[in-house]
Amino acid sequence: MTHSDPVVPVPPAPDTVRWLKSPEQLNQWLEGLEPGAPVALDTEFERVSTFFPIPGLVQLGASGDFWLVDPEVAEASDGFRNMLADDARPKLLYAMSEDLELFRHWLNVEPAGVLDLQIGAALAGAGFSVGYARLVETLFGEMLDKSATRSDWVSRPLSPEQERYALDDIRFLEPLYEWVSEKLVQRGLMEALAYESQRFADEAAAQESPTQHYLKLRGGWTLNRDQQAVLRSLVAWREDECRRQDRPRNRVLNDGLLIAIADRLPDSPDELRDVQGVPGGFVKRYGEHVVALVQAALTADNSALEPIARPLTRDQQALYKKIKRYFNSVAENLDIPMEILAPRKRIEKLIQNRTLDGNAFFSGWRAEIVAPVKKEIEELLSQ
């Protein structure tokens, strides 16, 4: 994508900033939407010293009609929750991971029918992980004022600058969707946008499971099976404790210290205190419980434990480079970022499983794209 790309028409900034001030107003606006018409959606929130994001604002748009909504209004609206969960109502977002997390924790809603236009722009040839402001400037010729990005979105009233910033965050989503759709239809990748957006949303939700979070602590791969079982138990406990207290993870205990405890397997608070870096206050508050968790995990049946992914061996690294070249050739040919077509973790999994068969990641829209190099990749995997 270059600055020579044609500028796409965009709705002008509204003269006045409008708010949907009651759940009834919000429900009425949603009920008036055309069936299946996309909704532009964004949120502002605060997350400095809490585990959960604190909602500050919801922005909604459809057919050039833009609204701001206070969190308490959105929270009290059944229509808003239903819209989020409605698979038949496309939701247009940009870099949506934090928005989805907010909806899961705040409203206990798993949004469906989401379309992440950052993914769409990447599939359309704009490059991987392009920022919203940069894309808006390139496509629409407008410079966004980002000075309100880190401002206080929870306190009221919002400043006029904040309101304008919030509206600009949704004003370009519908024309961006039109541009992305036109490009993806030309490329035969329209199905890929919906598929990748939903896959991303589903994986992000699954990764929040307290019992699976230990798999993110890649430094724990050196631990043996029993030690990893202990780590799984400790990490799940920390997740629950952080949620209960609404405190960031590091305010309870950081990842490195959890791995160190799982490595030492303390059987008393005194042994826990000897683990370098573990604060005395932590031992005093949680020592007995943590030791009990360690011993319970050691005596459990850990045979079905999923191990933390280990780094590739030297031979596997060499194989990775060969396989990546094949994926890279089709990615470059179609101008699709490798990070979307075949991310590193996915190729590593191929190498560890030694086969493309049964790998859902290389089915669907990818199957046709990968087809020209599939035989060569399978031959490498079979060696």
C-alpha positions, -999 to +999 in steps of 0.1 A: +000+000+000+013+034-009+003+070-006-006+069-043-036+047-035-069+064-042-085+083-013-117+066-002-148+088+005-154+091+043-183+106+063-175+141+075-170+147+112-204+155+127-211+191+137-223+180+171-213+151+193-243+130+202-249+107+232-273+078+237-282+087+272-305+058+283-307+021+278-340+027+261-325+051+236-297+027+229-321-002+224-343+019+201-313+029+180-301-007+177-337-019+168-338+007+140-307-008+122-311-026+089-309-064+093-273-075+088-259-039+085-225-036+101-219-017+133-187+003+139-176-004+174-149+008+198-143+013+235-121+034+258-111+021+291-085+024+319-061-003+331-033+009+353-034-008+387-062-033+381-065-068+367-097-061+348-101-031+324-124-004+337-149+007+310-148+044+302-168+048+270-185+029+241-185+043+206-211+031+180-217+039+144-238+027+114-245+042+080-226+074+089-245+078+122-222+081+152-230+079+190-212+079+223-225+058+252-216+059+289-207+024+303-237+023+327-260+029+298-245+001+277-244-022+307-281-018+313-291-024+277-302-059+267-302-048+231-265-039+233-256-073+248-277-091+222-261-071+194-226-081+206-235-118+207-254-117+173-234-136+147-256-122+119-247-086+129-211-078+117-191-057+142-164-036+127-134-031+151-097-023+147-071-042+167-099-057+188-082-078+214-086-054+243-121-045+233-131-082+233-115-087+267-134-058+281-167-072+269-159-106+283-151-094+318-174-064+320-206-077+304-198-115+305-205-115+267-184-134+241-188-112+210-197-130+177-196-118+142-166-096+149-144-083+120-110-070+129-101-045+102-065-045+112-065-082+101-085-072+070-061-045+061-032-070+064-050-095+041-057-066+017-020-058+013-016-029+037+011-047+058+009-065+091-002-047+123-006-013+107-017+014+131-052+029+127-040+065+125-015+056+098-040+037+077-066+065+080-040+091+068-030+069+039-065+059+027-085+090+037-060+118+038-069+128+073-045+133+102-059+121+135-053+140+167-040+113+191-033+136+221-063+122+240-051+086+237-039+083+273-064+106+289-088+098+317-118+081+301-135+072+334-141+107+348-169+129+336-174+152+318-152+143+289-135+172+272-144+182+236-110+169+225-118+135+240-152+134+224-138+142+189-110+116+194-136+090+204-157+097+173-127+096+150-120+061+163-152+048+146-158+074+118-135+056+094-144+020+101-172+017+076-153+032+047-123+012+057-145-020+056-156-010+021-119-006+010-109-039+026-139-058+012-132-046-023-095-057-021-104-090-005-130-099-031-104-092-058-080-115-040-106-142-032-099-137+006-133-124+018-139-156+038-105-152+054-114-120+072-144-135+090-125-167+097-093-151+110-112-126+131-133-153+148-103-176+152-084-147+169-113-140+192-118-177+201-081-182+208-079-151+230-108-162+251-094-197+255-060-183+266-077-166+295-085-199+312-066-199+345-057-236+341-041-230+307-022-198+315+009-217+326+015-225+289+023-188+283+053-190+307+077-202+281+106-201+305+091-231+323+099-256+296+130-267+314+110-280+343+101-317+345+065-330+342+058-328+380+074-294+383+052-282+353+022-296+371+031-275+401+036-245+379+002-250+364-014-251+398+005-220+411-003-200+379-040-209+381-041-199+418-024-166+410-049-159+382-078-165+406-062-144+433-056-115+409-092-116+397-105-118+433-084-088+443-086-071+409-048-065+409-022-070+381-003-103+381+030-088+391+015-072+422+008-107+435+039-126+422+057-124+389+062-152+364+099-158+371+093-164+408+064-188+401+088-208+379+115-206+406+090-220+432+080-248+409+117-256+404+124-258+441+092-276+452+092-262+488+076-284+514+074-257+541+070-219+543+107-217+554+118-234+522+095-211+503+112-181+520+146-195+508+136-191+471+156-161+460+134-131+453+102-143+470+091-114+493+087-121+530+053-105+530+042-130+503+053-159+524+036-146+555+003-141+536+003-171+513+031-194+524+010-222+539-014-222+510+013-222+484+031-251+500-002-270+501-007-263+464+028-276+456+023-309+475-012-315+461+001-310+425+030-334+432+007-362+444-019-358+415-020-378+383-001-356+359+002-380+330-021-360+308-004-327+314+002-306+283+039-297+284+051-261+278+064-258+243+102-262+243+125-242+220+134-259+187+166-279+186+193-269+162+181-295+137+145-283+141+157-247+136+173-257+103+140-275+093+120-244+103+140-222+080+135-245+051+097-248+057+094-211+063+109-204+028+081-223+011+054-205+031+072-172+025+072-178-013+034-180-014+029-152+011+051-129-009+034-139-042+000-130-028+012-101-006-002-117+026+019-112+057+036-143+070+024-134+105-011-142+093-005-170+068+019-190+088+030-175+122+061-189+138+043-208+165+022-226+139+052-237+119+069-249+151+038-270+159+040-285+124+076-295+130+068-310+164+038-330+150+057-338+118+026-336+096+002-311+079-026-337+081-052-329+107-038-295+113-069-272+113-047-242+108-038-252+073-074-260+062-101-235+052-089-205+032-052-214+037-056-248+020-058-234-015-030-209-009-006-235+006-015-262-020+013-253-045+040-259-018+022-286+003+040-315-012+075-300-006+066-291+030+053-326+037+085-341+022+106-320+045+084-330+075+088-367+066+126-367+065 
